[in-house]
Amino acid sequence: MFPRILRHPKWMVLLPLLLAGSMLVAILTLGVPLSLEFSSGTLIRYEGIEERPDVARIESSLRQLVGGEIKVEVTRDPLTGRFGLDILTPLLGENLENQVCTLLSGLGLENPSILPYSPALGRAQRKQAVTAILVAALVIGLCLLFVYRKKVVLFTVPCVLLNLLAALGGMALTGTPLSLASLAGLLLLLGYGVDTNILLANFALKRFEGEPEERIASAMKTGFMITLTTFATMLAVNLFVTNPSLDQLSTVLLFGLGADLLDTWFLNAGVYLHFTKKRRMYYVSL
């Protein structure tokens, strides 16, 4: 199968670019939602509750009314034994705030304290995170250039960034918020994309036995096996685990791993194939 794929280098390059374009459109039109960790919100606090509140019912009711991410945390005073309740919602206007209080009053919750909520990571920290990812990609490219001594390895950097673009596009399509969990997924993708591209570079540039197509096809077989097993694991986590953080992490990895199959084993493999063929023709002419 893989040698047949390598016979169509134009399609190998076109498919990843089409995917990247569609994901960019999704990001620009839908936007990537921000979790409460990255955006301002409203904190609704109750104290002195005699019976333990029904967290699942409160979350479900508020999600139907407000939409977006809702966090409900129950606390307990060790001295009095009474419960407290902290509810985090997206930023509420005055009208929606009154509706929320009426809804919670119907659930037996009275006399709330309503406070503005500041994000754990503000705009400055988000910019620093983006800068850190870009700097990391640049450093990775320089390290690869130092090891392989071939400029073609620098193409690893845009391939890795295209993986991140696909993950962000998937978040926009599925409504997965940018949170600490999904940010961790993006960082994992950064490292994973580098690993698969190093595998490709080793087969294409460091080995000389056989034809370039044979070496790259062998690398594709290994790379597809690694990526598909990881993809299957993340799919199982996404389908059967209900923890929101793991759901966000697995969603990011699913879209990123799917894109990595195209970005590494089609786009970058096509570039390496062209380079190795050109290098072979040069040495034959000598």
Number of C-alpha atoms within 10 A of each C-alpha: 7 15 14 9 15 21 12 12 16 12 15 21 19 14 15 25 16 11 18 20 15 13 22 19 14 19 19 11 11 15 17 20 20 17 21 25 17 20 19 21 19 19 22 20 18 19 19 13 18 12 10 13 18 11 15 9 11 17 16 12 16 20 15 9 12 17 12 16 17 17 16 18 12 15 15 16 12 8 6 9 13 15 18 19 21 18 19 21 24 20 17 17 10 9 8 13 16 12 16 18 17 13 16 17 13 10 14 9 17 14 11 16 11 15 12 13 18 15 14 12 16 13 11 8 12 12 10 11 14 11 12 12 15 14 12 15 21 15 13 18 19 16 14 21 15 12 9 15 12 11 12 17 24 17 16 25 22 15 23 25 18 26 30 27 22 30 26 28 29 22 25 23 16 13 16 23 23 24 20 17 17 25 16 16 22 23 13 16 24 22 14 19 25 20 14 24 24 17 16 27 22 15 20 24 20 10 12 11 9 8 14 22 23 16 20 26 23 16 23 23 13 14 20 15 12 12 17 14 11 14 19 12 13 20 17 11 17 20 10 9 13 10 10 12 14 17 21 23 24 24 24 30 31 23 21 30 24 16 24 29 20 22 31 28 29 24 25 24 26 24 18 24 20 14 16 19 13 12 12 12 11 10 8 8 7 5
